[in-house]
Amino acid sequence: MILQGELWRLFTAHCVHLNLTHLGLNLAGWWLFLKLCGSLFSLKQLSWYILVLAFGISGLLLSLQTHLQWYLGFSGVLYGLLLRGGIQLSVQPERGLGLALISVLSLKFAWDSYNSQVLSSAQLIGAPVILTAHGYGLLIGCILSVPILYKHLKLK
């Protein structure tokens, strides 16, 4: 469908969910992000990050995971936002919180990758979890963090 010109699906795939459990898990992640990192970014910055993450993840899935038939959910975007927030916190006085957030995200991603089908999440939502989307979210979150890391290292 995307290749037939329905380019809006690159974004809207992240706005739809398989069921209420899937939506609830993503809303819990969004709440966590807002609680820990919501005050770090303006609405304009946050909107930009969400757009870059959504289109970036979808573009990478489309071009590199050619076997993938469908994808939906906000979790890849959440991984990127949480990493971007963790990096922002790690260069501020809340350094410990930022490093803890980065560590937890990294450990969760490693755990899920090691336990190939993320059985608990897959069982909860009733479908396989596309871990690659989480990885792409982390990658794009790192890229979005380059300017703040550069600025922080330049000031030292």
Rosetta constraint file for C-alpha pairs under 8 A:
AtomPair CA 1 CA 5 HARMONIC 6.77 0.50
AtomPair CA 1 CA 6 HARMONIC 5.74 0.50
AtomPair CA 2 CA 6 HARMONIC 4.51 0.50
AtomPair CA 2 CA 7 HARMONIC 5.26 0.50
AtomPair CA 2 CA 8 HARMONIC 7.88 0.50
AtomPair CA 2 CA 9 HARMONIC 6.45 0.50
AtomPair CA 2 CA 10 HARMONIC 7.35 0.50
AtomPair CA 3 CA 7 HARMONIC 7.72 0.50
AtomPair CA 7 CA 11 HARMONIC 7.96 0.50
AtomPair CA 8 CA 12 HARMONIC 6.18 0.50
AtomPair CA 9 CA 13 HARMONIC 5.49 0.50
AtomPair CA 10 CA 14 HARMONIC 7.95 0.50
AtomPair CA 10 CA 54 HARMONIC 6.96 0.50
AtomPair CA 10 CA 55 HARMONIC 5.59 0.50
AtomPair CA 10 CA 58 HARMONIC 5.27 0.50
AtomPair CA 10 CA 59 HARMONIC 7.05 0.50
AtomPair CA 11 CA 15 HARMONIC 7.37 0.50
AtomPair CA 11 CA 51 HARMONIC 7.39 0.50
AtomPair CA 11 CA 54 HARMONIC 5.49 0.50
AtomPair CA 11 CA 55 HARMONIC 5.78 0.50
AtomPair CA 11 CA 58 HARMONIC 7.39 0.50
AtomPair CA 12 CA 16 HARMONIC 6.73 0.50
AtomPair CA 13 CA 71 HARMONIC 6.42 0.50
AtomPair CA 13 CA 72 HARMONIC 4.66 0.50
AtomPair CA 13 CA 73 HARMONIC 6.42 0.50
AtomPair CA 14 CA 54 HARMONIC 6.58 0.50
AtomPair CA 14 CA 72 HARMONIC 5.38 0.50
AtomPair CA 14 CA 73 HARMONIC 4.52 0.50
AtomPair CA 14 CA 74 HARMONIC 4.66 0.50
AtomPair CA 14 CA 77 HARMONIC 7.69 0.50
AtomPair CA 15 CA 72 HARMONIC 7.37 0.50
AtomPair CA 15 CA 73 HARMONIC 6.16 0.50
AtomPair CA 15 CA 74 HARMONIC 6.42 0.50
AtomPair CA 16 CA 23 HARMONIC 7.98 0.50
AtomPair CA 16 CA 72 HARMONIC 5.95 0.50
AtomPair CA 16 CA 73 HARMONIC 5.73 0.50
AtomPair CA 16 CA 74 HARMONIC 7.90 0.50
AtomPair CA 17 CA 22 HARMONIC 5.90 0.50
AtomPair CA 17 CA 23 HARMONIC 5.59 0.50
AtomPair CA 17 CA 72 HARMONIC 5.92 0.50
AtomPair CA 17 CA 73 HARMONIC 5.13 0.50
AtomPair CA 18 CA 22 HARMONIC 6.03 0.50
AtomPair CA 18 CA 23 HARMONIC 7.49 0.50
AtomPair CA 18 CA 72 HARMONIC 7.33 0.50
AtomPair CA 18 CA 73 HARMONIC 7.67 0.50
AtomPair CA 18 CA 125 HARMONIC 6.98 0.50
AtomPair CA 19 CA 23 HARMONIC 6.33 0.50
AtomPair CA 19 CA 125 HARMONIC 6.81 0.50
AtomPair CA 20 CA 24 HARMONIC 5.88 0.50
AtomPair CA 21 CA 25 HARMONIC 6.18 0.50
AtomPair CA 21 CA 124 HARMONIC 6.74 0.50
AtomPair CA 21 CA 125 HARMONIC 5.89 0.50
AtomPair CA 22 CA 26 HARMONIC 6.38 0.50
AtomPair CA 22 CA 73 HARMONIC 7.60 0.50
AtomPair CA 22 CA 124 HARMONIC 7.51 0.50
AtomPair CA 22 CA 125 HARMONIC 5.24 0.50
AtomPair CA 23 CA 27 HARMONIC 6.05 0.50
AtomPair CA 23 CA 73 HARMONIC 7.69 0.50
AtomPair CA 24 CA 28 HARMONIC 6.08 0.50
AtomPair CA 25 CA 29 HARMONIC 6.37 0.50
AtomPair CA 26 CA 30 HARMONIC 6.17 0.50
AtomPair CA 26 CA 73 HARMONIC 7.48 0.50
AtomPair CA 26 CA 74 HARMONIC 6.12 0.50
AtomPair CA 26 CA 75 HARMONIC 6.07 0.50
AtomPair CA 26 CA 78 HARMONIC 7.84 0.50
AtomPair CA 27 CA 31 HARMONIC 6.05 0.50
AtomPair CA 28 CA 32 HARMONIC 6.19 0.50
AtomPair CA 29 CA 33 HARMONIC 6.19 0.50
AtomPair CA 29 CA 75 HARMONIC 7.73 0.50
AtomPair CA 29 CA 78 HARMONIC 6.70 0.50
AtomPair CA 30 CA 34 HARMONIC 6.18 0.50
AtomPair CA 30 CA 78 HARMONIC 6.79 0.50
AtomPair CA 31 CA 35 HARMONIC 6.05 0.50
AtomPair CA 32 CA 36 HARMONIC 6.11 0.50
AtomPair CA 33 CA 37 HARMONIC 5.43 0.50
AtomPair CA 33 CA 38 HARMONIC 6.33 0.50
AtomPair CA 33 CA 78 HARMONIC 7.67 0.50
AtomPair CA 33 CA 81 HARMONIC 7.34 0.50
AtomPair CA 33 CA 82 HARMONIC 5.97 0.50
AtomPair CA 33 CA 85 HARMONIC 7.79 0.50
AtomPair CA 34 CA 38 HARMONIC 3.96 0.50
AtomPair CA 34 CA 39 HARMONIC 7.46 0.50
AtomPair CA 36 CA 85 HARMONIC 7.88 0.50
AtomPair CA 37 CA 41 HARMONIC 7.62 0.50
AtomPair CA 37 CA 82 HARMONIC 7.60 0.50
AtomPair CA 37 CA 85 HARMONIC 5.38 0.50
AtomPair CA 37 CA 86 HARMONIC 7.60 0.50
AtomPair CA 37 CA 89 HARMONIC 7.78 0.50
AtomPair CA 40 CA 85 HARMONIC 7.31 0.50
AtomPair CA 40 CA 88 HARMONIC 7.54 0.50
AtomPair CA 41 CA 45 HARMONIC 5.81 0.50
AtomPair CA 41 CA 46 HARMONIC 5.97 0.50
AtomPair CA 42 CA 46 HARMONIC 6.12 0.50
AtomPair CA 43 CA 47 HARMONIC 5.96 0.50
AtomPair CA 44 CA 48 HARMONIC 6.16 0.50
AtomPair CA 45 CA 49 HARMONIC 6.16 0.50
AtomPair CA 46 CA 50 HARMONIC 6.18 0.50
AtomPair CA 47 CA 51 HARMONIC 6.23 0.50
AtomPair CA 48 CA 52 HARMONIC 6.11 0.50
AtomPair CA 49 CA 53 HARMONIC 5.93 0.50
AtomPair CA 49 CA 81 HARMONIC 7.29 0.50
AtomPair CA 49 CA 144 HARMONIC 7.58 0.50
AtomPair CA 50 CA 54 HARMONIC 5.93 0.50
AtomPair CA 50 CA 77 HARMONIC 6.60 0.50
AtomPair CA 50 CA 81 HARMONIC 7.60 0.50
AtomPair CA 51 CA 55 HARMONIC 6.01 0.50
AtomPair CA 52 CA 56 HARMONIC 5.62 0.50
AtomPair CA 53 CA 57 HARMONIC 5.82 0.50
AtomPair CA 53 CA 76 HARMONIC 7.89 0.50
AtomPair CA 53 CA 77 HARMONIC 5.53 0.50
AtomPair CA 53 CA 80 HARMONIC 6.82 0.50
AtomPair CA 53 CA 137 HARMONIC 6.37 0.50
AtomPair CA 53 CA 140 HARMONIC 6.37 0.50
AtomPair CA 53 CA 141 HARMONIC 7.53 0.50
AtomPair CA 54 CA 58 HARMONIC 6.12 0.50
AtomPair CA 54 CA 76 HARMONIC 7.96 0.50
AtomPair CA 54 CA 77 HARMONIC 6.07 0.50
AtomPair CA 55 CA 59 HARMONIC 5.83 0.50
AtomPair CA 56 CA 60 HARMONIC 6.08 0.50
AtomPair CA 56 CA 136 HARMONIC 7.86 0.50
AtomPair CA 56 CA 140 HARMONIC 7.23 0.50
AtomPair CA 57 CA 61 HARMONIC 6.08 0.50
AtomPair CA 57 CA 76 HARMONIC 7.20 0.50
AtomPair CA 57 CA 77 HARMONIC 7.72 0.50
AtomPair CA 57 CA 133 HARMONIC 6.12 0.50
AtomPair CA 57 CA 136 HARMONIC 5.67 0.50
AtomPair CA 57 CA 137 HARMONIC 6.29 0.50
AtomPair CA 57 CA 140 HARMONIC 7.89 0.50
AtomPair CA 58 CA 62 HARMONIC 5.97 0.50
AtomPair CA 59 CA 63 HARMONIC 6.09 0.50
AtomPair CA 60 CA 64 HARMONIC 5.60 0.50
AtomPair CA 60 CA 65 HARMONIC 7.39 0.50
AtomPair CA 60 CA 136 HARMONIC 7.35 0.50
AtomPair CA 61 CA 65 HARMONIC 4.92 0.50
AtomPair CA 61 CA 66 HARMONIC 7.23 0.50
AtomPair CA 61 CA 68 HARMONIC 7.53 0.50
AtomPair CA 61 CA 132 HARMONIC 7.78 0.50
AtomPair CA 61 CA 133 HARMONIC 7.11 0.50
AtomPair CA 62 CA 66 HARMONIC 5.94 0.50
AtomPair CA 62 CA 68 HARMONIC 7.68 0.50
AtomPair CA 71 CA 130 HARMONIC 7.56 0.50
AtomPair CA 74 CA 78 HARMONIC 6.20 0.50
AtomPair CA 75 CA 79 HARMONIC 6.17 0.50
AtomPair CA 75 CA 133 HARMONIC 7.84 0.50
AtomPair CA 75 CA 134 HARMONIC 6.64 0.50
AtomPair CA 76 CA 80 HARMONIC 6.52 0.50
AtomPair CA 76 CA 133 HARMONIC 4.98 0.50
AtomPair CA 76 CA 134 HARMONIC 4.20 0.50
AtomPair CA 76 CA 135 HARMONIC 7.37 0.50
AtomPair CA 76 CA 136 HARMONIC 7.01 0.50
AtomPair CA 76 CA 137 HARMONIC 4.80 0.50
AtomPair CA 76 CA 138 HARMONIC 7.74 0.50
AtomPair CA 77 CA 81 HARMONIC 6.16 0.50
AtomPair CA 77 CA 134 HARMONIC 7.57 0.50
AtomPair CA 77 CA 137 HARMONIC 5.54 0.50
AtomPair CA 78 CA 82 HARMONIC 5.89 0.50
AtomPair CA 78 CA 137 HARMONIC 7.39 0.50
AtomPair CA 79 CA 83 HARMONIC 6.13 0.50
AtomPair CA 79 CA 105 HARMONIC 7.39 0.50
AtomPair CA 79 CA 134 HARMONIC 5.95 0.50
AtomPair CA 79 CA 135 HARMONIC 7.98 0.50
AtomPair CA 79 CA 137 HARMONIC 5.41 0.50
AtomPair CA 79 CA 138 HARMONIC 5.72 0.50
AtomPair CA 79 CA 141 HARMONIC 7.61 0.50
AtomPair CA 80 CA 84 HARMONIC 6.07 0.50
AtomPair CA 80 CA 134 HARMONIC 7.76 0.50
AtomPair CA 80 CA 136 HARMONIC 7.94 0.50
AtomPair CA 80 CA 137 HARMONIC 4.27 0.50
AtomPair CA 80 CA 138 HARMONIC 4.72 0.50
AtomPair CA 80 CA 139 HARMONIC 7.32 0.50
AtomPair CA 80 CA 140 HARMONIC 6.26 0.50
AtomPair CA 80 CA 141 HARMONIC 4.16 0.50
AtomPair CA 80 CA 142 HARMONIC 7.62 0.50
AtomPair CA 81 CA 85 HARMONIC 6.04 0.50
AtomPair CA 81 CA 137 HARMONIC 7.89 0.50
AtomPair CA 81 CA 141 HARMONIC 6.31 0.50
AtomPair CA 82 CA 86 HARMONIC 5.97 0.50
AtomPair CA 82 CA 101 HARMONIC 7.55 0.50
AtomPair CA 82 CA 102 HARMONIC 7.91 0.50
AtomPair CA 82 CA 105 HARMONIC 7.81 0.50
AtomPair CA 82 CA 141 HARMONIC 7.97 0.50
AtomPair CA 83 CA 87 HARMONIC 6.11 0.50
AtomPair CA 83 CA 101 HARMONIC 7.47 0.50
AtomPair CA 83 CA 102 HARMONIC 6.00 0.50
AtomPair CA 83 CA 105 HARMONIC 7.25 0.50
AtomPair CA 83 CA 138 HARMONIC 6.46 0.50
AtomPair CA 83 CA 141 HARMONIC 5.74 0.50
AtomPair CA 83 CA 142 HARMONIC 7.14 0.50
AtomPair CA 84 CA 88 HARMONIC 6.21 0.50
AtomPair CA 84 CA 141 HARMONIC 5.10 0.50
AtomPair CA 84 CA 142 HARMONIC 6.67 0.50
AtomPair CA 84 CA 144 HARMONIC 6.85 0.50
AtomPair CA 84 CA 145 HARMONIC 5.82 0.50
AtomPair CA 85 CA 89 HARMONIC 6.14 0.50
AtomPair CA 85 CA 98 HARMONIC 7.37 0.50
AtomPair CA 86 CA 90 HARMONIC 6.08 0.50
AtomPair CA 86 CA 97 HARMONIC 7.44 0.50
AtomPair CA 86 CA 98 HARMONIC 4.14 0.50
AtomPair CA 86 CA 99 HARMONIC 6.53 0.50
AtomPair CA 86 CA 100 HARMONIC 7.92 0.50
AtomPair CA 86 CA 101 HARMONIC 5.48 0.50
AtomPair CA 86 CA 102 HARMONIC 5.51 0.50
AtomPair CA 87 CA 91 HARMONIC 6.67 0.50
AtomPair CA 87 CA 98 HARMONIC 6.00 0.50
AtomPair CA 87 CA 99 HARMONIC 7.46 0.50
AtomPair CA 87 CA 102 HARMONIC 7.19 0.50
AtomPair CA 87 CA 145 HARMONIC 6.84 0.50
AtomPair CA 87 CA 149 HARMONIC 7.97 0.50
AtomPair CA 88 CA 92 HARMONIC 6.81 0.50
AtomPair CA 88 CA 98 HARMONIC 7.11 0.50
AtomPair CA 88 CA 145 HARMONIC 7.57 0.50
AtomPair CA 88 CA 148 HARMONIC 7.14 0.50
AtomPair CA 89 CA 93 HARMONIC 7.33 0.50
AtomPair CA 89 CA 94 HARMONIC 5.40 0.50
AtomPair CA 89 CA 95 HARMONIC 5.53 0.50
AtomPair CA 89 CA 97 HARMONIC 6.76 0.50
AtomPair CA 89 CA 98 HARMONIC 4.47 0.50
AtomPair CA 89 CA 99 HARMONIC 7.77 0.50
AtomPair CA 90 CA 94 HARMONIC 6.31 0.50
AtomPair CA 90 CA 95 HARMONIC 3.86 0.50
AtomPair CA 90 CA 96 HARMONIC 6.71 0.50
AtomPair CA 90 CA 97 HARMONIC 7.13 0.50
AtomPair CA 90 CA 98 HARMONIC 4.34 0.50
AtomPair CA 90 CA 99 HARMONIC 5.73 0.50
AtomPair CA 91 CA 95 HARMONIC 5.98 0.50
AtomPair CA 91 CA 149 HARMONIC 7.73 0.50
AtomPair CA 91 CA 152 HARMONIC 6.73 0.50
AtomPair CA 94 CA 98 HARMONIC 6.39 0.50
AtomPair CA 95 CA 99 HARMONIC 6.12 0.50
AtomPair CA 96 CA 100 HARMONIC 6.05 0.50
AtomPair CA 97 CA 101 HARMONIC 6.10 0.50
AtomPair CA 98 CA 102 HARMONIC 6.20 0.50
AtomPair CA 99 CA 103 HARMONIC 6.04 0.50
AtomPair CA 100 CA 104 HARMONIC 6.09 0.50
AtomPair CA 101 CA 105 HARMONIC 6.13 0.50
AtomPair CA 102 CA 106 HARMONIC 6.09 0.50
AtomPair CA 103 CA 107 HARMONIC 6.03 0.50
AtomPair CA 104 CA 108 HARMONIC 5.99 0.50
AtomPair CA 105 CA 109 HARMONIC 6.12 0.50
AtomPair CA 106 CA 110 HARMONIC 6.08 0.50
AtomPair CA 107 CA 111 HARMONIC 5.93 0.50
AtomPair CA 108 CA 112 HARMONIC 6.02 0.50
AtomPair CA 109 CA 113 HARMONIC 6.03 0.50
AtomPair CA 109 CA 134 HARMONIC 7.53 0.50
AtomPair CA 109 CA 135 HARMONIC 7.60 0.50
AtomPair CA 110 CA 114 HARMONIC 6.05 0.50
AtomPair CA 111 CA 115 HARMONIC 6.11 0.50
AtomPair CA 112 CA 116 HARMONIC 6.43 0.50
AtomPair CA 112 CA 117 HARMONIC 7.34 0.50
AtomPair CA 112 CA 118 HARMONIC 5.28 0.50
AtomPair CA 112 CA 131 HARMONIC 7.54 0.50
AtomPair CA 113 CA 117 HARMONIC 7.84 0.50
AtomPair CA 113 CA 118 HARMONIC 7.60 0.50
AtomPair CA 113 CA 131 HARMONIC 7.01 0.50
AtomPair CA 115 CA 119 HARMONIC 7.60 0.50
AtomPair CA 117 CA 122 HARMONIC 6.86 0.50
AtomPair CA 117 CA 128 HARMONIC 6.61 0.50
AtomPair CA 117 CA 129 HARMONIC 6.75 0.50
AtomPair CA 118 CA 122 HARMONIC 5.91 0.50
AtomPair CA 118 CA 128 HARMONIC 7.92 0.50
AtomPair CA 118 CA 129 HARMONIC 6.79 0.50
AtomPair CA 119 CA 123 HARMONIC 5.72 0.50
AtomPair CA 120 CA 124 HARMONIC 6.11 0.50
AtomPair CA 121 CA 125 HARMONIC 6.23 0.50
AtomPair CA 121 CA 129 HARMONIC 7.09 0.50
AtomPair CA 122 CA 126 HARMONIC 5.60 0.50
AtomPair CA 122 CA 127 HARMONIC 5.22 0.50
AtomPair CA 122 CA 128 HARMONIC 5.02 0.50
AtomPair CA 122 CA 129 HARMONIC 5.71 0.50
AtomPair CA 123 CA 127 HARMONIC 6.94 0.50
AtomPair CA 130 CA 134 HARMONIC 7.29 0.50
AtomPair CA 131 CA 135 HARMONIC 6.39 0.50
AtomPair CA 132 CA 136 HARMONIC 6.11 0.50
AtomPair CA 133 CA 137 HARMONIC 6.07 0.50
AtomPair CA 134 CA 138 HARMONIC 6.30 0.50
AtomPair CA 135 CA 139 HARMONIC 6.19 0.50
AtomPair CA 136 CA 140 HARMONIC 6.09 0.50
AtomPair CA 137 CA 141 HARMONIC 5.94 0.50
AtomPair CA 138 CA 142 HARMONIC 6.20 0.50
AtomPair CA 139 CA 143 HARMONIC 6.42 0.50
AtomPair CA 140 CA 144 HARMONIC 6.09 0.50
AtomPair CA 141 CA 145 HARMONIC 6.26 0.50
AtomPair CA 142 CA 146 HARMONIC 6.57 0.50
AtomPair CA 145 CA 149 HARMONIC 6.21 0.50
AtomPair CA 146 CA 150 HARMONIC 5.92 0.50
AtomPair CA 147 CA 151 HARMONIC 6.07 0.50
AtomPair CA 148 CA 152 HARMONIC 5.98 0.50
AtomPair CA 149 CA 153 HARMONIC 6.04 0.50
AtomPair CA 150 CA 154 HARMONIC 5.92 0.50
AtomPair CA 151 CA 155 HARMONIC 6.24 0.50
AtomPair CA 152 CA 156 HARMONIC 6.71 0.50
